[in-house]
């Protein structure tokens, strides 16, 4: 079984204080992740992107409703004082 701390790579990939232990990847806050959790993250992101594209496509295809009834607008003539 692998154990130990992760090395620092870059500033945007800071794994300082992350560690491996008991078959999990541990965050500095004490959360644990399995390899399945890590892999599922990418699949979930792909699914969210797919659903977003479907939503945008449906919004573009949506036609205005024809059952809207406009209220009559009364116009008043103004009396000018000349």
HELIX and SHEET records of a PDB file:
HELIX    1   1 UNK A   35  UNK A   61  1                                  27    
SHEET    1   A 4 UNK A   4  UNK A   5  0                                        
SHEET    2   A 4 UNK A  19  UNK A  21 -1                                        
SHEET    3   A 4 UNK A  24  UNK A  26 -1                                        
SHEET    4   A 4 UNK A  32  UNK A  33 -1                                        
END                                                                             
